[in-house]
């Protein structure tokens, strides 16, 4: 009864929201008519006409947000119509307007893109840097940082990039760019062969921006683990990956909290146990963990096959593999290895076991 009541409440909220949207869309004002005319012209490829309609929308708009939105559309159409220099001039005006417009950071980013396309990389670089200086917390600041670092790297290599990152680190320390700056700095330390410093820098990123707040938490720990493994410190490599995997959450209803590095980290953790530490029991358990816990992973049958290869009696594991993954490339290998396992009737798997699948590990 409680769930039914909750469901009805949610349905009522959704219906109200849809009704509100319908009312807004149904408004017939000079602004909406001008925007609609611009959209029709844009769809038809008549960009100059679209620009004119959007410019008219700027004039008749009653709200600032509508005026700024129409202005953004008009400038885009102006550039598409071929007047790139005129569009660039208007973008600079938007970016420099007082009081500051909500579209100022977007205008700067579009201006930088135009400057790149028209062959003025120096101006583009300066404009991207302006975004970092004026709008470090904008939605486009990370992309601007990416462009700036590409330019610096191309000009002077990783050492120049490291120096640049050091020069802006303090100024950006209280912005959303603090994390990517610290992470990019760790990458350059690693590229320069400063492995110990790089590992400390990666661990610092993971500590300062932990899951779920940190966007680069998992990437930092994967890199830190790789450096530890390269240096022969397998215990630390394992600890880094286990720390990453310990943050994994399972969604209660629809969706997932899965991050891209989780499956790769778990697979490599199993490889470290198998190939570096020669702990077959733990490697077996880790491969099974991937199969059992990562239901959306395309590597679940791979994990079962690796688990079977490390088992004294592989047939029960291979039986599970064939039962759950009748079209897996390992079906033929399982049938060949265990006489009690039968090939599923509707299996689309290959008929023979490829020799590469049964080769011993290096």
FENRA-V953511 format. One record per backbone hydrogen bond with DSSP energy under -1.0 kcal/mol. CO is the residue of the C=O (numbers start at 1). NH is the residue of the N-H. Records with the same first field share a line. If there is no record, write none. Layout:
BEGIN
CO=NH / NH
END
This chain:
BEGIN
1=5
2=6
3=7
4=8
5=9
6=10
7=11
8=12
9=13
10=14
11=15
12=16
13=17
14=18
15=19
16=20
17=21
18=22
19=23
20=24
21=25
22=26
24=27
29=33
30=34
31=35
32=36
33=37
34=38
35=39
36=40
37=41
38=42
39=43
40=44
41=46
42=45
45=47
46=50
47=51
48=52
49=53
50=54
51=55
52=56
53=57
54=58
55=59
56=60
57=61
63=67
64=68
65=69
66=70
67=71
68=72
69=73
70=74
71=75
72=76
73=77
74=78
75=79
76=80
77=81
78=83
79=82
82=84
83=87
84=88
85=89
86=90
87=91
88=92
89=93
90=94
91=95
92=96
101=104
103=107
104=108
105=109
106=110
107=111
108=112
109=113
110=114
111=115
112=116
113=117
114=118
115=120
116=119
120=124
121=125
122=126
123=127
124=128
125=129
126=130
127=131
128=132
129=133
130=134
131=135
135=138
138=141
140=144
141=145
142=146
143=147
144=148
145=149
146=150
147=151
148=152
149=153
150=154
151=155
152=156
153=157
157=161
158=162
159=163
160=164
161=165
162=166
163=167
164=168
165=169
168=172
170=173
172=175
175=178
177=181
178=182
179=183
180=184
181=185
182=186
183=187
184=188
185=189
186=190
187=191
188=192
189=194
190=193
193=195
194=198
195=199
196=200
197=201
198=202
199=203
200=204
201=205
202=206
203=207
204=208
205=209
210=214
216=220
217=221
218=222
219=223
220=224
221=225
222=226
223=227
224=228
225=229
226=230
227=231
228=233
229=232
232=234
233=237
234=238
235=239
236=240
237=241
238=242
239=243
240=244
241=245
242=246
244=247
245=248
259=262
261=265
262=266
263=267
264=268
265=269
266=270
267=271
268=272
269=273
270=274
271=275
272=276 / 277
273=279
279=283
280=284
281=285
282=286
283=287
284=288
285=289
286=290
287=291
288=292
289=293
290=294
294=297
299=303
300=304
301=305
302=306
303=307
304=308
305=309
308=311
314=318
315=319
316=320
317=321
318=322
319=323
320=324
321=325
325=328
328=331
330=334
331=335
332=336
333=337
334=338
338=341
344=347
354=357
355=358
END
